[in-house]
Amino acid sequence: MGRDNFSLQAVVRPNIWALKPYRCARDDYSTGILLDANENSYGTSFPLGVTPAILPQQAGSGEDSYTDRHLERYPDPHQADVKASIAAFRGLPKTDCFFLGVGSDESLDLIIRVFCTPAKDKVLICPPTYGMYSVCAQINDVEVVKVPLDVEKGRFQMQLDKIKATVDADPSIKVIFLCSPGNPTGTLLNHADIKSLLEYPGYNGVIVVDEAYIDFCPDGSSVCGWVGEYPNLIVTQTLSKSFGLAGIRLGVAISSPEIAQIFNNTKAPYNISTPTSILARAALAKDGVAQMQQHVTSILAQRDYLITELVKLPGVGPIIGGNHANFVLAPILGPDGTPSNDRAFKLYKTMAESEGVVVRYRGSELGCEGCLRVTVGTEEENRTLLEKLRRLLQQL
């Protein structure tokens, strides 16, 4: 028998019922030349492109019964070897400052759950920025306060005085999310501004610096080495971008040992799988890091090529943002020579549905009017992109 009088909406938390979920690139298109999700088109960082074998072996007894060779066992809940590999790669002296999550998104959600009381505390974001900050906040019934970036002439830097005035006026703000380099802006935030916030006595919450794209930046761009100095700093990173390992879902939160311990106390016991651990350690080994760096070099060269060639196309404006990530933000111009959302959206749809090349429409984001976000592909993919864009722009 059914339950005609059952109301699902009546039993779901109102903030979840009203939730607008983060829209993934794959929600729209999943075939063709995929230059929309900021993945690594050059592939994984495993040496020679070889993926380490992950094969379950016969269960046994003895001292090795709790090892990677036994997938019938639960994984290491602490992942000490992965943390040691990350510490060595990032030049950090200890492993007690790490939390490992299922992608950066688990860290972002955990940060809000740990620091914010639902329906009471708030988080602050600086649009245009990564959409999951707001999604995680709404899931946890936490209000989002917005202090936009300075978007004039594509600067995409913090309005520091406005942020300080906002936290002065509202002590319920417990988390500030900063994306550096930004998504979709591709711009590194000024280190002096980040330090000014970290040292600001009027704010007693934590500051999260999301560094998903940090390996595409010049050396010295990361602030993860600051966690020993600033107990209110949390830095999130990922193996999805530069290491080309979006599929294994491994994110890292770097903080004071005290915060890291709270996160590790709060997480699910076995959140990082054994296959993920094996693949992460292979990528973070000497040969894997060398392969990653080779891919990054190729991506940076192709990024420069795209920036140069895109602006030559009729109907494409100057590339905006800092161009510190593995994508570029290209304004599509209307007949009057100004950025056009209508033309950009039509171009995005036509490219994906008729030409087999998928980019990301970002015209609805603050300061990104008429913009397409184009992930840097391989040399061949970028040539194809440019050829198809040139033809479609001429038709428009």
C-alpha positions in Angstrom: 0.0 0.0 0.0 1.1 3.5 -0.7 1.2 6.6 1.5 -0.9 9.2 -0.3 -0.6 11.5 2.7 3.3 11.4 2.9 5.0 14.7 2.2 8.7 14.5 1.5 9.0 18.2 1.7 7.7 18.2 5.3 10.5 15.9 6.5 13.4 17.4 4.5 15.3 20.3 6.1 14.1 23.5 4.4 17.6 24.6 3.4 18.2 21.3 1.7 14.8 21.4 0.0 15.7 24.8 -1.4 19.2 23.9 -2.3 20.5 24.7 -5.8 23.3 22.1 -6.2 26.6 22.9 -7.7 26.4 22.3 -11.4 29.3 20.2 -12.6 30.7 20.5 -16.1 29.6 17.0 -16.8 26.0 17.8 -16.1 25.8 19.5 -19.5 28.2 17.7 -21.9 30.4 14.6 -21.6 31.7 13.9 -25.1 34.0 15.7 -27.5 37.1 17.8 -26.8 36.4 18.6 -23.1 37.9 22.0 -22.3 35.3 23.1 -19.7 36.2 21.5 -16.3 39.8 22.6 -15.9 41.0 19.0 -16.0 44.5 18.1 -17.1 44.4 17.3 -20.8 47.9 15.9 -20.8 46.7 13.0 -18.5 48.0 11.7 -15.2 51.4 12.3 -13.7 52.3 8.6 -13.6 55.7 7.9 -15.3 55.2 7.2 -19.0 51.5 7.4 -18.5 51.4 4.0 -16.8 48.8 3.5 -14.1 50.1 1.4 -11.2 48.3 -2.0 -11.1 45.7 -2.2 -8.4 44.9 -5.9 -8.1 43.5 -7.6 -5.0 45.6 -10.5 -4.0 44.6 -13.5 -2.0 44.1 -12.7 1.7 46.7 -14.0 4.0 47.9 -13.8 7.5 50.9 -12.4 9.2 52.5 -9.0 9.5 51.4 -7.9 6.0 47.7 -8.6 6.5 47.1 -4.8 6.9 48.7 -3.6 3.7 47.8 -2.3 0.3 48.0 -5.8 -1.1 44.8 -6.7 0.8 41.9 -4.8 -0.6 39.6 -6.9 1.6 40.9 -4.9 4.5 39.8 -1.4 5.4 42.3 1.3 4.4 44.7 3.1 6.7 42.5 5.7 8.4 45.5 8.0 8.9 47.2 7.8 5.5 50.5 8.6 7.1 52.5 7.7 3.9 50.4 9.9 1.7 50.8 12.8 4.1 54.6 12.2 4.3 54.7 12.4 0.5 52.7 15.6 0.4 54.9 17.1 3.1 58.0 16.3 1.2 56.5 17.7 -2.0 55.4 21.0 -0.4 58.5 21.4 1.7 56.7 21.2 5.0 58.5 19.8 8.0 55.8 17.7 9.6 52.7 15.7 8.7 50.5 16.7 11.7 49.2 19.7 9.7 47.3 17.7 7.1 43.7 16.5 6.6 43.0 14.4 3.5 39.5 14.5 2.0 37.5 13.2 -0.9 38.5 16.1 -3.1 38.7 19.6 -1.8 35.0 19.6 -1.4 35.0 17.4 1.6 37.4 19.8 3.3 35.2 22.8 2.4 32.1 21.1 3.8 34.0 20.0 7.0 35.3 23.5 7.6 31.7 24.8 7.7 30.5 21.9 9.9 33.3 22.4 12.3 33.2 26.2 12.7 29.7 27.2 11.9 26.5 26.6 14.0 23.6 26.1 11.6 21.1 29.0 11.4 23.4 31.1 13.5 26.9 31.6 12.0 27.9 32.8 8.6 30.6 32.5 6.0 32.0 35.3 3.7 32.9 34.8 0.1 34.2 37.2 -2.6 32.4 36.8 -5.9 33.2 35.8 -8.6 34.4 32.6 -7.0 34.1 28.9 -6.7 30.4 27.9 -6.4 30.9 25.1 -3.9 31.5 27.5 -1.0 27.8 28.7 -1.2 26.5 25.2 -1.9 28.3 23.8 1.2 27.0 26.7 3.3 23.4 26.1 2.2 23.6 22.4 2.9 24.8 23.2 6.4 22.1 25.9 6.9 24.8 28.6 7.1 24.2 32.1 5.6 26.6 33.4 3.0 27.8 37.0 3.1 29.2 38.4 -0.1 31.9 41.1 -0.5 32.7 41.1 -4.2 36.2 41.3 -5.6 37.3 44.5 -7.3 36.4 43.5 -10.8 37.3 46.8 -12.5 39.5 46.1 -15.6 39.7 42.5 -14.7 41.7 43.1 -11.5 39.8 40.4 -9.4 41.5 41.4 -6.1 40.0 41.7 -2.6 38.3 44.9 -1.4 40.2 44.6 1.8 38.6 47.6 3.6 35.1 46.3 2.8 35.9 42.9 4.1 37.2 44.3 7.3 34.2 46.6 7.7 31.9 43.6 7.1 33.4 41.4 9.7 33.6 44.3 12.2 29.8 44.7 11.8 29.0 41.0 12.0 30.8 38.8 14.5 28.8 35.8 13.4 31.1 35.5 10.3 33.3 32.5 11.3 34.8 31.6 7.9 36.2 33.6 5.0 36.8 31.7 1.8 39.4 33.1 -0.6 40.2 31.4 -3.9 43.8 32.0 -5.1 44.2 31.6 -8.0 40.5 32.3 -8.4 37.9 30.3 -10.3 36.8 31.6 -12.7 39.2 34.5 -12.5 42.5 32.7 -12.7 44.0 35.4 -10.6 46.4 35.1 -7.6 45.3 37.2 -4.7 47.8 39.7 -3.3 49.8 38.0 -0.4 49.9 41.3 1.5 46.1 41.4 1.5 45.8 37.9 2.8 48.3 38.6 5.5 46.4 41.8 6.4 43.3 39.7 7.0 45.1 37.0 8.9 46.5 39.6 11.2 43.4 41.7 11.6 42.4 41.8 15.3 38.8 42.6 14.5 38.1 39.1 13.0 38.2 36.0 15.2 37.2 33.4 12.6 39.3 31.3 10.2 40.5 32.2 6.7 40.5 29.5 4.0 42.8 30.0 1.0 41.8 27.6 -1.8 44.9 26.8 -3.9 43.5 24.2 -6.3 45.5 25.8 -9.2 48.6 26.7 -7.3 51.0 24.5 -9.3 50.4 26.6 -12.4 51.7 29.7 -10.6 55.3 31.0 -10.2 57.3 29.5 -7.4 56.6 31.0 -4.0 52.9 31.7 -4.8 51.5 29.2 -2.2 50.7 30.4 1.3 50.7 26.8 2.8 54.0 27.5 4.5 52.3 30.2 6.6 50.3 27.7 8.7 53.0 27.5 11.3 52.7 31.3 11.8 49.0 31.8 11.5 46.8 29.5 13.6 43.7 30.9 11.8 44.8 29.9 8.3 43.6 26.8 6.4 44.9 26.1 2.9 43.2 23.7 0.6 44.9 21.9 -2.3 44.1 19.0 -4.6 45.7 16.4 -6.9 42.9 17.0 -9.4 44.5 19.7 -11.5 48.3 19.8 -11.9 48.7 16.0 -11.2 45.8 15.1 -13.5 44.1 13.0 -10.9 40.6 14.3 -10.8 39.3 10.8 -10.9 40.9 9.6 -7.6 39.3 12.5 -5.6 42.0 13.4 -3.2 42.1 16.8 -1.6 44.3 18.3 1.1 43.7 20.8 3.9 46.8 22.2 5.5 46.5 24.0 8.8 47.8 24.2 12.4 48.1 20.8 14.0 45.2 21.7 16.3 42.8 22.3 13.5 44.0 19.3 11.5 43.4 17.1 14.5 39.8 18.4 14.8 39.2 17.7 11.1 40.7 14.2 11.5 38.5 13.5 14.5 35.4 14.6 12.6 35.9 12.8 9.3 34.5 9.4 8.4 37.0 6.7 9.6 38.1 5.4 6.1 37.4 8.3 3.8 40.5 7.8 1.6 40.3 4.4 -0.2 43.3 2.1 -0.7 43.3 2.6 -4.5 43.3 6.4 -4.0 46.2 6.1 -1.6 48.2 3.9 -3.9 47.7 6.2 -6.9 48.4 9.3 -4.9 51.7 8.0 -3.6 52.8 7.0 -7.1 52.0 10.5 -8.4 53.9 12.1 -5.5 57.0 10.0 -5.9 60.0 11.5 -7.6 59.1 10.2 -11.1 55.5 11.2 -10.7 56.4 14.8 -9.7 58.7 15.1 -12.6 56.0 14.0 -15.0 53.6 16.5 -13.4 56.1 19.3 -13.8 56.6 18.3 -17.4 52.8 18.5 -18.0 52.6 21.8 -16.2 55.4 23.2 -18.5 53.4 22.1 -21.5 50.2 23.6 -20.2 51.8 26.9 -19.4 53.2 27.1 -23.0 49.8 26.3 -24.4 48.2 28.8 -22.1 50.4 31.5 -23.6 49.6 30.3 -27.1 45.9 30.4 -26.4 46.1 33.9 -24.9 48.0 35.1 -28.0 45.7 33.4 -30.5 42.3 34.0 -29.0 42.6 37.8 -29.1 43.4 37.6 -32.9 39.9 36.2 -33.5 37.3 38.7 -34.6 34.8 39.1 -31.8 37.1 38.1 -28.9 38.1 40.8 -26.5 41.3 41.0 -24.5 41.8 38.1 -22.1 40.9 39.1 -18.5 42.2 38.0 -15.1 45.7 37.1 -14.0 46.0 33.9 -16.0 47.6 32.0 -13.2 45.7 28.8 -13.7 45.2 26.2 -16.4 42.4 28.1 -18.1 41.7 31.5 -19.6 38.7 33.8 -19.4 37.8 35.1 -22.9 35.2 37.8 -23.4 33.0 37.4 -26.5 32.0 40.7 -28.0 28.7 41.8 -29.5 28.3 44.0 -32.6 28.9 47.1 -30.5 32.3 45.8 -29.4 31.3 45.2 -25.8 31.1 41.8 -24.0 27.8 40.0 -25.0 26.3 37.3 -22.8 23.8 36.4 -25.6 26.6 35.8 -28.1 28.8 34.0 -25.7 26.0 31.6 -24.6 25.1 30.9 -28.2 28.7 30.2 -29.0 29.1 27.9 -26.0 26.0 25.9 -27.0 26.9 25.6 -30.6 30.4 24.6 -29.9 29.3 21.8 -27.6 26.3 20.5 -29.5 27.5 20.9 -33.1 31.2 21.1 -33.0 32.2 18.7 -30.3 34.3 21.2 -28.3 33.1 22.0 -24.8 34.0 25.2 -22.9 32.3 26.8 -19.9 29.9 29.8 -20.1 30.7 32.2 -17.3 28.9 35.3 -18.4 26.5 35.3 -15.4 29.4 35.7 -12.9 30.2 39.2 -11.6 32.8 40.9 -13.7 32.8 38.1 -16.3 30.1 39.5 -18.7 30.3 37.7 -22.1 33.0 35.4 -20.9 33.8 31.8 -21.8 36.2 30.0 -19.6 38.5 27.8 -21.7 40.5 25.1 -20.1 44.0 24.8 -21.6 44.1 21.6 -23.7 46.8 19.8 -25.6 48.3 21.5 -28.7 46.0 19.6 -31.0 42.9 20.3 -28.9 43.7 24.0 -28.8 44.2 24.2 -32.5 40.9 22.6 -33.1 39.2 24.9 -30.6 40.7 28.0 -32.4 39.7 26.8 -35.8 36.1 26.2 -34.8 35.8 29.4 -32.9 37.1 31.4 -35.8 34.5 29.9 -38.2 31.6 30.3 -35.8 32.6 33.9 -34.9 32.6 34.7 -38.6 29.1 33.2 -39.0 27.9 35.2 -36.0 
